């Protein structure tokens, strides 16, 4: 039996994607920090475009970050670099490739996260080519109304990518705050870290000890010998088990205030990911779990 999380280590609430008026955000660094501290977050990464914004806070653990971007005729690619020094801004090549950007982030000691692939119109073919990502945003709060078309949720695109051989990646939910109105404070990446320090959080990100949410909590996901997936969570209206299989028996469990679910792995399944939905329609997502080599 393999557990996704420790039963005793605490979770911390994080947003790893937001912008200030040092790039294309509408608020100052001070206002950004004030918002996320008052919204109950423990960890924040300011990821202004093409620069590392320096900030200090006595209420939030700050992870220095950046968002680098590549523009192609048919799609854009945005990559978060978490745990960055200002050195990356001078070494990043606008005219290079996304893979070169991922490699640079890793060489400089950070973790690379693919941002909002549905919003960016990223293709499964391109995403299958990437190596060295620490995760991908399954949810991006600004990538829907009233600021964008409804592409906040990248889950279907990721399932297509993984079903066709893409690397299974842990999942982030981030606000990508620009306006600090409807989109801010919606999402969180819940990180299970040994301590609220930069080193401990970065280690947890590299190890994949986190899940994505817009409200519900995931307490534990167990893989019982690649035969059964068991999840414990906060009160939910449905627990859904997605995989590479178009159809699967027992994929959906529904009820009022359910807090545990079980799924029998099917012969076709190569991975299983868990999605929780609560009575308000909010969601939480586990990382995809490999169930077949």
Secondary structure, 3 states (H helix, E strand, C coil): CEECCCCCCCEEEEECCECCCCCCCCCCHHHHHHHHHHCCCCEECCCCECCCCCCCCCCCEECCEEEEEEECCCCEEEEEEECCCCHHHHHCCCCCCHHHHHHHHHHCCCEEEECCCCCCCCCHHHHHHCCCCCEEEEEECCCCCCCCCCCCECHHHHHHHHHCCCCCCCEEEECCECCCCCCCCCCEEEEECCCCCHHHHHHHHHHCCEEEECCCCEEEEEEECCCEEEEEEEEEEEEEEEECCCCCCCCEEEEEEEEEEEEECCCCCCEEEEEEECCCCCEEECCCEECCC
